[in-house]
């Protein structure tokens, strides 16, 4: 797991596809580490993998993916990839999303929109 965490901390986009496979692991701790790393990597492959997990049947993985997608939004905003961050956040503000994900996503979206108006 430490390697998975390290790759996420380094934002290693080249490893996103492999980490996405690991996110499907039967071992919950390994899967959680992979999901969190994908949130830090925040490239298109990582976001696609997280969206698949977020729409899956496993409630635990859905929640972990939602948190990782929030992280993706933060990473994208920090990289000044505003349009991509807005897209991530918008998908997390739907009424069916759990409130502790929906609220911070809505606030982040509001901040990004306010920043783009100035």
Buried (B, 14 or more C-beta within 10 A) or exposed (E): EEEBBEBBEEBBBEBBEBBBEBBBBEEEEBBBBBBBBBBBBBBEBBBBBBBBBBEEEEEEBBBBBBBBBBBBBBBBBEEEBBEBBBBBBEBBBEEEBEEEBBEBBBEBBEEBEEEEEE
